[in-house]
Amino acid sequence: QTVQAYDISEPTRPRLLASFTSANAFPTADDNAHDLVYRDGFLYVTSQGDNGFVILQVDDEEIRRLAAAVSAPL
């Protein structure tokens, strides 16, 4: 699965800033990233499907790496 970050400062012309793909971040096809929060260089993402929580390190408009990923039991 993929997480993409866009610059929406011009809403009619969104610009792709970064894209990150990892099978470890969203391991099943049912996962959908939602509820994203950015703070202090990290993007926190919850995912439905596996009840996952992912932390991505973001630097200079680039998603650098997967910092952590967990899946909660249902």
Secondary structure, DSSP 8 states (H G I E B T S, - for coil): -EEEEEE-SSTTS-EEEEEEE-TTTS-STT-EEEEEEEETTEEEEEEETTTEEEEEEEETTEEEEEEEEEE---
